């Protein structure tokens, strides 16, 4: 069974125009962590490409 890791990141959400806490789920894979989901609208949000919170989450993915 694959290991699921939850982490919480916070920062300014442009969509909601306020500070937001976002829970992210990662799956531990042989190559490292893979971001599997968030409790925000990442992906469909128009600000996904410039989101400070998701930037933190993707950086964590790179760290493994």
N, CA, C and O atoms as a GROMACS GRO file, in nm:
protein
  256
    1UNK      N    1   0.084  -0.119   0.000
    1UNK     CA    2   0.000   0.000   0.000
    1UNK      C    3   0.088   0.125   0.000
    1UNK      O    4   0.189   0.131   0.071
    2UNK      N    5   0.049   0.222  -0.081
    2UNK     CA    6   0.126   0.346  -0.089
    2UNK      C    7   0.099   0.435   0.032
    2UNK      O    8  -0.012   0.438   0.085
    3UNK      N    9   0.202   0.505   0.072
    3UNK     CA   10   0.191   0.594   0.188
    3UNK      C   11   0.137   0.730   0.143
    3UNK      O   12   0.188   0.788   0.047
    4UNK      N   13   0.035   0.780   0.212
    4UNK     CA   14  -0.022   0.912   0.186
    4UNK      C   15   0.024   1.006   0.297
    4UNK      O   16   0.014   0.973   0.415
    5UNK      N   17   0.074   1.121   0.258
    5UNK     CA   18   0.123   1.222   0.353
    5UNK      C   19   0.040   1.348   0.336
    5UNK      O   20   0.021   1.395   0.224
    6UNK      N   21  -0.008   1.403   0.446
    6UNK     CA   22  -0.081   1.530   0.443
    6UNK      C   23   0.007   1.640   0.500
    6UNK      O   24   0.072   1.622   0.603
    7UNK      N   25   0.008   1.753   0.432
    7UNK     CA   26   0.078   1.871   0.483
    7UNK      C   27  -0.009   1.992   0.462
    7UNK      O   28  -0.089   1.997   0.368
    8UNK      N   29   0.005   2.090   0.549
    8UNK     CA   30  -0.074   2.212   0.541
    8UNK      C   31   0.019   2.329   0.511
    8UNK      O   32   0.123   2.346   0.574
    9UNK      N   33  -0.022   2.409   0.413
    9UNK     CA   34   0.053   2.528   0.375
    9UNK      C   35  -0.040   2.648   0.385
    9UNK      O   36  -0.161   2.634   0.368
   10UNK      N   37   0.017   2.764   0.413
   10UNK     CA   38  -0.067   2.884   0.418
   10UNK      C   39   0.000   2.997   0.343
   10UNK      O   40   0.122   3.002   0.328
   11UNK      N   41  -0.083   3.088   0.298
   11UNK     CA   42  -0.037   3.203   0.223
   11UNK      C   43  -0.158   3.278   0.170
   11UNK      O   44  -0.272   3.244   0.200
   12UNK      N   45  -0.130   3.380   0.091
   12UNK     CA   46  -0.237   3.464   0.039
   12UNK      C   47  -0.302   3.399  -0.083
   12UNK      O   48  -0.234   3.361  -0.178
   13UNK      N   49  -0.434   3.387  -0.079
   13UNK     CA   50  -0.512   3.330  -0.189
   13UNK      C   51  -0.574   3.447  -0.267
   13UNK      O   52  -0.657   3.521  -0.214
   14UNK      N   53  -0.533   3.461  -0.392
   14UNK     CA   54  -0.587   3.570  -0.475
   14UNK      C   55  -0.735   3.548  -0.508
   14UNK      O   56  -0.810   3.644  -0.521
   15UNK      N   57  -0.775   3.424  -0.522
   15UNK     CA   58  -0.914   3.393  -0.555
   15UNK      C   59  -1.009   3.438  -0.444
   15UNK      O   60  -1.113   3.497  -0.471
   16UNK      N   61  -0.972   3.410  -0.319
   16UNK     CA   62  -1.056   3.446  -0.204
   16UNK      C   63  -1.018   3.581  -0.144
   16UNK      O   64  -1.088   3.633  -0.057
   17UNK      N   65  -0.906   3.638  -0.192
   17UNK     CA   66  -0.858   3.768  -0.144
   17UNK      C   67  -0.836   3.768   0.007
   17UNK      O   68  -0.876   3.861   0.078
   18UNK      N   69  -0.772   3.660   0.055
   18UNK     CA   70  -0.743   3.647   0.198
   18UNK      C   71  -0.638   3.539   0.220
   18UNK      O   72  -0.606   3.462   0.129
   19UNK      N   73  -0.584   3.535   0.340
   19UNK     CA   74  -0.491   3.429   0.375
   19UNK      C   75  -0.567   3.298   0.384
   19UNK      O   76  -0.677   3.292   0.439
   20UNK      N   77  -0.507   3.194   0.330
   20UNK     CA   78  -0.575   3.064   0.321
   20UNK      C   79  -0.482   2.954   0.370
   20UNK      O   80  -0.362   2.957   0.342
   21UNK      N   81  -0.538   2.857   0.440
   21UNK     CA   82  -0.466   2.735   0.475
   21UNK      C   83  -0.514   2.626   0.380
   21UNK      O   84  -0.635   2.606   0.365
   22UNK      N   85  -0.421   2.556   0.317
   22UNK     CA   86  -0.455   2.452   0.220
   22UNK      C   87  -0.391   2.321   0.262
   22UNK      O   88  -0.270   2.314   0.285
   23UNK      N   89  -0.473   2.217   0.272
   23UNK     CA   90  -0.423   2.084   0.302
   23UNK      C   91  -0.391   2.015   0.170
   23UNK      O   92  -0.473   2.011   0.078
   24UNK      N   93  -0.270   1.960   0.162
   24UNK     CA   94  -0.225   1.891   0.042
   24UNK      C   95  -0.196   1.745   0.075
   24UNK      O   96  -0.142   1.714   0.181
   25UNK      N   97  -0.233   1.656  -0.016
   25UNK     CA   98  -0.205   1.515   0.000
   25UNK      C   99  -0.100   1.473  -0.102
   25UNK      O  100  -0.111   1.501  -0.221
   26UNK      N  101   0.001   1.406  -0.051
   26UNK     CA  102   0.109   1.353  -0.136
   26UNK      C  103   0.110   1.202  -0.125
   26UNK      O  104   0.075   1.145  -0.022
   27UNK      N  105   0.150   1.140  -0.232
   27UNK     CA  106   0.172   0.996  -0.230
   27UNK      C  107   0.322   0.974  -0.240
   27UNK      O  108   0.389   1.029  -0.327
   28UNK      N  109   0.374   0.892  -0.150
   28UNK     CA  110   0.516   0.860  -0.155
   28UNK      C  111   0.536   0.752  -0.261
   28UNK      O  112   0.480   0.644  -0.254
   29UNK      N  113   0.618   0.786  -0.360
   29UNK     CA  114   0.649   0.694  -0.469
   29UNK      C  115   0.799   0.669  -0.469
   29UNK      O  116   0.873   0.741  -0.402
   30UNK      N  117   0.845   0.568  -0.543
   30UNK     CA  118   0.989   0.540  -0.546
   30UNK      C  119   1.074   0.660  -0.586
   30UNK      O  120   1.187   0.676  -0.538
   31UNK      N  121   1.021   0.745  -0.673
   31UNK     CA  122   1.096   0.862  -0.718
   31UNK      C  123   1.082   0.982  -0.624
   31UNK      O  124   1.146   1.084  -0.646
   32UNK      N  125   0.998   0.971  -0.521
   32UNK     CA  126   0.977   1.081  -0.428
   32UNK      C  127   0.829   1.106  -0.405
   32UNK      O  128   0.747   1.017  -0.423
   33UNK      N  129   0.796   1.228  -0.365
   33UNK     CA  130   0.656   1.263  -0.338
   33UNK      C  131   0.587   1.311  -0.465
   33UNK      O  132   0.648   1.374  -0.552
   34UNK      N  133   0.458   1.279  -0.475
   34UNK     CA  134   0.375   1.328  -0.585
   34UNK      C  135   0.251   1.392  -0.526
   34UNK      O  136   0.178   1.329  -0.449
   35UNK      N  137   0.227   1.518  -0.562
   35UNK     CA  138   0.109   1.590  -0.515
   35UNK      C  139  -0.015   1.526  -0.579
   35UNK      O  140  -0.029   1.525  -0.701
   36UNK      N  141  -0.104   1.474  -0.495
   36UNK     CA  142  -0.221   1.403  -0.544
   36UNK      C  143  -0.349   1.487  -0.536
   36UNK      O  144  -0.442   1.466  -0.614
   37UNK      N  145  -0.353   1.581  -0.442
   37UNK     CA  146  -0.474   1.660  -0.429
   37UNK      C  147  -0.460   1.770  -0.326
   37UNK      O  148  -0.372   1.767  -0.240
   38UNK      N  149  -0.548   1.867  -0.336
   38UNK     CA  150  -0.552   1.979  -0.242
   38UNK      C  151  -0.698   2.003  -0.204
   38UNK      O  152  -0.789   1.958  -0.273
   39UNK      N  153  -0.719   2.074  -0.094
   39UNK     CA  154  -0.857   2.108  -0.057
   39UNK      C  155  -0.895   2.248  -0.104
   39UNK      O  156  -0.985   2.312  -0.048
   40UNK      N  157  -0.827   2.295  -0.207
   40UNK     CA  158  -0.862   2.421  -0.271
   40UNK      C  159  -0.890   2.391  -0.419
   40UNK      O  160  -0.894   2.275  -0.459
   41UNK      N  161  -0.909   2.492  -0.497
   41UNK     CA  162  -0.944   2.475  -0.639
   41UNK      C  163  -0.821   2.470  -0.729
   41UNK      O  164  -0.830   2.506  -0.847
   42UNK      N  165  -0.707   2.428  -0.676
   42UNK     CA  166  -0.586   2.421  -0.758
   42UNK      C  167  -0.612   2.342  -0.885
   42UNK      O  168  -0.672   2.234  -0.881
   43UNK      N  169  -0.567   2.394  -0.994
   43UNK     CA  170  -0.589   2.330  -1.123
   43UNK      C  171  -0.698   2.401  -1.201
   43UNK      O  172  -0.680   2.436  -1.317
   44UNK      N  173  -0.812   2.422  -1.137
   44UNK     CA  174  -0.922   2.492  -1.205
   44UNK      C  175  -0.923   2.642  -1.171
   44UNK      O  176  -0.991   2.719  -1.239
   45UNK      N  177  -0.850   2.682  -1.070
   45UNK     CA  178  -0.844   2.823  -1.031
   45UNK      C  179  -0.763   2.902  -1.133
   45UNK      O  180  -0.659   2.855  -1.180
   46UNK      N  181  -0.810   3.020  -1.168
   46UNK     CA  182  -0.739   3.103  -1.267
   46UNK      C  183  -0.603   3.150  -1.216
   46UNK      O  184  -0.519   3.192  -1.294
   47UNK      N  185  -0.581   3.142  -1.085
   47UNK     CA  186  -0.455   3.186  -1.026
   47UNK      C  187  -0.359   3.070  -0.997
   47UNK      O  188  -0.256   3.092  -0.934
   48UNK      N  189  -0.391   2.949  -1.040
   48UNK     CA  190  -0.309   2.831  -1.010
   48UNK      C  191  -0.162   2.851  -1.049
   48UNK      O  192  -0.073   2.806  -0.977
   49UNK      N  193  -0.138   2.916  -1.161
   49UNK     CA  194  -0.001   2.933  -1.209
   49UNK      C  195   0.082   3.029  -1.128
   49UNK      O  196   0.205   3.026  -1.135
   50UNK      N  197   0.018   3.116  -1.050
   50UNK     CA  198   0.092   3.215  -0.972
   50UNK      C  199   0.057   3.212  -0.824
   50UNK      O  200   0.079   3.309  -0.752
   51UNK      N  201   0.003   3.100  -0.778
   51UNK     CA  202  -0.042   3.087  -0.639
   51UNK      C  203   0.076   3.062  -0.544
   51UNK      O  204   0.154   2.969  -0.565
   52UNK      N  205   0.088   3.145  -0.442
   52UNK     CA  206   0.197   3.132  -0.344
   52UNK      C  207   0.183   3.003  -0.262
   52UNK      O  208   0.283   2.940  -0.228
   53UNK      N  209   0.060   2.966  -0.231
   53UNK     CA  210   0.038   2.846  -0.150
   53UNK      C  211   0.078   2.721  -0.230
   53UNK      O  212   0.147   2.633  -0.178
   54UNK      N  213   0.034   2.713  -0.354
   54UNK     CA  214   0.066   2.598  -0.437
   54UNK      C  215   0.215   2.595  -0.471
   54UNK      O  216   0.273   2.488  -0.487
   55UNK      N  217   0.276   2.710  -0.483
   55UNK     CA  218   0.421   2.715  -0.504
   55UNK      C  219   0.493   2.643  -0.391
   55UNK      O  220   0.587   2.567  -0.415
   56UNK      N  221   0.448   2.665  -0.267
   56UNK     CA  222   0.506   2.596  -0.151
   56UNK      C  223   0.482   2.445  -0.160
   56UNK      O  224   0.571   2.365  -0.131
   57UNK      N  225   0.362   2.408  -0.200
   57UNK     CA  226   0.326   2.266  -0.209
   57UNK      C  227   0.410   2.195  -0.315
   57UNK      O  228   0.455   2.083  -0.294
   58UNK      N  229   0.430   2.259  -0.429
   58UNK     CA  230   0.511   2.199  -0.536
   58UNK      C  231   0.658   2.193  -0.498
   58UNK      O  232   0.730   2.101  -0.537
   59UNK      N  233   0.704   2.292  -0.422
   59UNK     CA  234   0.843   2.289  -0.373
   59UNK      C  235   0.863   2.171  -0.279
   59UNK      O  236   0.968   2.106  -0.282
   60UNK      N  237   0.764   2.144  -0.195
   60UNK     CA  238   0.771   2.029  -0.103
   60UNK      C  239   0.777   1.899  -0.183
   60UNK      O  240   0.848   1.805  -0.145
   61UNK      N  241   0.704   1.894  -0.291
   61UNK     CA  242   0.705   1.776  -0.378
   61UNK      C  243   0.846   1.751  -0.432
   61UNK      O  244   0.893   1.637  -0.437
   62UNK      N  245   0.914   1.858  -0.471
   62UNK     CA  246   1.051   1.847  -0.523
   62UNK      C  247   1.150   1.799  -0.416
   62UNK      O  248   1.246   1.728  -0.446
   63UNK      N  249   1.126   1.840  -0.291
   63UNK     CA  250   1.216   1.803  -0.182
   63UNK      C  251   1.208   1.655  -0.148
   63UNK      O  252   1.302   1.596  -0.095
   64UNK      N  253   1.093   1.596  -0.180
   64UNK     CA  254   1.074   1.452  -0.154
   64UNK      C  255   1.054   1.428  -0.011
   64UNK      O  256   1.036   1.314   0.031
   0.00000   0.00000   0.00000
